[in-house]
């Protein structure tokens, strides 16, 4: 049976005073809280928070996001963190309910808090739970639905077993069909090779069709394992939900997986990490709805196409290229071409792992076919470079040619630090172009399908 979640609603009323003002303003929070499992006294419970924040005459944000932490054996019993927008400013409310044995009911219904903007203290106030009008709705709002048990959700828990020298990634890429903006959410765990404490970090980036790429990093912060996926500094990846805040960005997205898992590398490499790394998609494609806010504006997503992906291994390759192309109609092309850091393998040309999911089937039938061919014969070939790179190859009666173009103005350069401390650089575009040509042998090569993606391909080239 699937585990259950805890879901409830809470309303808090109070007042707020900003640092540059001499009077208070009424404030109201209407929150929806969703936690994995059941709250237990012997453990800390963390939950996602979404809802509405209203400041009289100043703000009415119906898409606030945050998290709540219940520490039942601590004096600071419940901790709140909620990010919302007021007059174009991104503010974070941080508060704690504390227990007092002499007045337990009063202490648990009062929430002193501080407002922060980009880490600076900009206001403070007090919220109260309205016992007379709020207790009955609060108690009757509790629900315990079954948690997501889809195949995609089962691939989100961390693979890391505590060994040094490992890295693990949860990343999401998508395209907003209304604006043609690309989005990249990257969440990473790094366990240094020297045995020092593991840490979590990552970033969010938006690639507008017209205008500069905007991004913000979060972390590094100490890694704390969570059963549902990735959690760090209020940023969470859980089955069906992605929430967080970093810099000027806040986001709250729902994810609807479509299709079976897609293993870019051989399926056994995900279960048994013998290769330098392994890559897979928990679902062939996904749809995303919700809101992303940042300084340059706001994106309201409605079933935007994209995908979640997972990586587990020892670090980045010496050189690599990656492509995720939603071809429409449920068809998806995924490519990873890489030169390994391992001695001996680093002398080989790029190994190409190519998976075309078309009409409900995967081609080539075996993931390793494109990388190793038949005893090395018939391997797919890759030419890595910028702004253009190519992959081509043949398996069975079909052959494919892929040309990817990453326009410089829609490409973001970011650095990675591997578990061994070495540095790598990626150049990512969530607004790339791609041409994919698929041919079939009928006594002569005939074109079976061709796809042309303009600004909707997701691609990356990296090196040392």
C-alpha positions, -999 to 999 in steps of 0.1 A, spaced: 0 0 0 11 36 -7 22 57 22 -1 86 32 4 123 34 -9 148 59 -28 178 44 -45 206 64 -53 244 61 -44 271 86 -53 308 89 -31 333 108 -40 369 115 -19 397 128 1 429 120 33 438 103 56 468 105 82 475 78 116 489 89 111 522 70 76 529 82 61 541 115 28 523 115 15 487 114 -5 471 86 -30 442 91 -17 409 76 -35 376 69 -21 342 59 -43 314 45 -20 284 41 -23 249 27 2 226 44 12 192 28 36 168 46 49 133 38 37 107 63 21 113 97 36 138 123 53 117 150 67 129 184 101 112 179 110 129 147 111 162 129 84 167 102 88 190 73 60 201 50 54 222 19 34 254 23 14 272 -4 -13 298 0 -23 334 1 -7 364 19 -26 396 22 -12 429 36 -39 456 38 -34 481 10 0 466 1 -1 430 -11 -24 402 -21 -3 373 -33 -23 341 -38 7 320 -49 30 323 -18 53 293 -12 74 281 17 79 253 42 69 244 77 90 224 102 75 207 133 101 198 160 80 182 187 108 177 212 120 213 209 110 245 226 107 261 191 79 237 183 68 249 148 89 270 124 74 288 94 91 302 63 68 317 36 80 338 6 55 362 -11 55 393 -33 46 428 -21 47 457 -46 73 439 -67 95 430 -37 102 394 -28 98 390 9 103 360 32 85 356 65 104 336 91 88 328 124 86 303 152 59 291 176 74 283 210 61 262 239 57 277 273 46 253 301 29 280 320 6 290 291 8 262 265 -23 272 245 -15 309 242 22 302 232 12 277 205 -12 302 189 12 331 187 38 334 159 64 362 162 81 367 129 107 387 110 105 397 73 136 394 51 145 407 17 176 392 0 188 382 34 183 417 50 159 422 78 131 446 66 102 442 90 87 423 119 53 415 134 32 389 152 6 365 138 -21 347 159 -42 317 153 -79 328 157 -92 301 181 -129 312 180 -133 314 143 -104 292 131 -103 261 152 -132 242 137 -122 249 100 -86 239 110 -96 206 126 -120 196 98 -95 205 71 -72 175 80 -69 149 52 -46 119 49 -45 110 11 -23 84 -3 11 97 -15 21 95 -51 30 59 -60 37 64 -97 69 49 -113 82 85 -116 78 91 -79 96 59 -70 128 72 -88 130 105 -68 145 92 -35 182 97 -32 205 69 -44 235 80 -23 246 53 2 270 75 22 301 67 1 326 94 -5 333 107 -40 297 107 -53 274 132 -69 237 130 -75 214 153 -95 177 160 -98 171 184 -127 140 197 -145 138 214 -179 107 227 -196 94 252 -221 65 276 -215 44 274 -246 28 308 -239 61 328 -240 86 303 -255 107 308 -223 129 279 -212 133 269 -176 161 250 -159 159 238 -122 191 220 -110 193 203 -76 226 185 -67 241 165 -39 279 163 -37 298 139 -14 335 151 -15 361 124 -22 381 134 9 353 122 32 342 157 43 305 164 49 281 161 19 264 193 8 235 203 -14 233 232 -39 218 242 -72 202 269 -93 172 281 -112 175 297 -147 149 313 -170 157 317 -208 133 343 -223 128 342 -260 138 378 -261 160 392 -234 189 381 -212 191 348 -193 183 352 -156 194 328 -129 200 324 -92 220 299 -72 212 284 -38 235 266 -13 258 251 -6 242 238 26 248 206 46 230 176 30 202 161 51 186 130 36 149 130 30 128 100 19 108 119 -7 136 134 -29 156 166 -25 154 192 2 178 221 9 173 256 23 135 255 17 139 241 -18 121 208 -24 117 182 -51 89 158 -43 66 135 -63 45 158 -83 58 191 -68 87 215 -71 89 245 -48 115 269 -35 130 304 -34 165 315 -44 177 351 -48 149 370 -66 132 338 -77 102 319 -62 85 290 -77 57 265 -71 51 239 -97 30 208 -100 44 180 -122 23 154 -141 45 126 -154 35 110 -187 49 78 -201 72 51 -187 108 57 -174 134 62 -200 169 49 -193 195 69 -213 222 46 -201 217 8 -197 190 1 -171 214 -21 -150 237 10 -146 210 27 -126 206 -3 -102 243 -10 -100 266 21 -102 295 4 -119 299 30 -146 313 65 -140 278 78 -141 242 69 -150 214 90 -164 176 84 -166 142 100 -168 117 89 -142 90 96 -169 95 100 -206 80 135 -205 60 156 -180 37 185 -178 42 215 -155 17 240 -141 23 268 -116 41 300 -112 77 312 -114 85 348 -102 117 368 -106 128 404 -111 121 404 -148 85 393 -144 63 363 -138 56 330 -157 23 313 -153 27 278 -166 -2 257 -178 8 221 -187 41 232 -201 60 203 -217 93 192 -202 109 164 -182 126 155 -149 159 137 -151 183 120 -126 220 115 -126 241 94 -102 279 89 -104 314 100 -95 313 135 -111 312 152 -145 328 139 -177 359 154 -193 337 166 -221 300 161 -227 269 172 -246 233 166 -237 200 171 -255 163 167 -245 140 173 -273 102 170 -270 92 161 -306 55 163 -300 28 136 -299 45 119 -270 78 114 -289 110 123 -271 147 122 -280 173 121 -252 211 122 -259 242 121 -237 275 121 -254 306 121 -231 343 115 -228 350 98 -194 375 110 -168 387 74 -162 422 65 -175 419 46 -208 383 57 -214 395 93 -216 413 85 -249 382 73 -266 360 95 -288 327 106 -271 305 77 -262 270 84 -274 239 72 -255 209 80 -277 173 70 -269 144 79 -293 110 72 -277 86 71 -307 52 56 -310 55 41 -276 88 22 -284 125 30 -277 151 30 -304 178 16 -304 162 -12 -285 192 -15 -261 207 17 -246 243 5 -249 239 -1 -287 246 35 -296 276 37 -273 295 5 -280 280 -8 -312 289 -45 -319 323 -50 -303 331 -14 -311 318 -15 -347 289 8 -356 291 31 -326 273 64 -330 295 94 -336 294 129 -320 311 161 -329 311 184 -299 314 221 -301 296 254 -299 274 270 -311 267 238 -330 272 201 -323 261 169 -341 253 132 -335 247 106 -361 245 68 -362 228 37 -374 211 8 -356 192 -20 -374 174 -6 -404 173 30 -392 198 58 -390 196 92 -374 212 126 -378 209 153 -351 222 189 -354 219 211 -323 225 248 -323 229 268 -290 226 305 -298 251 324 -276 225 349 -264 204 320 -251 232 301 -235 242 303 -198 277 294 -185 279 279 -151 306 261 -131 305 227 -113 328 214 -85 333 176 -87 336 154 -56 374 153 -61 375 191 -60 382 196 -97 362 221 -117 340 218 -148 320 242 -169 287 237 -187 271 259 -213 234 253 -212 206 265 -234 169 258 -226 161 277 -259 182 257 -284 174 248 -319 176 212 -332 170 193 -365 164 156 -362 163 134 -393 153 97 -391 158 75 -421 149 39 -428 165 14 -452 142 2 -480 169 -9 -505 179 27 -503 178 52 -475 144 70 -473 134 97 -449 110 84 -423 106 115 -402 121 149 -396 116 173 -367 127 209 -366 127 225 -331 132 263 -330 140 276 -295 123 246 -277 152 221 -275 171 217 -242 208 213 -247 242 216 -230 279 213 -238 305 210 -210 342 206 -206 372 211 -183 
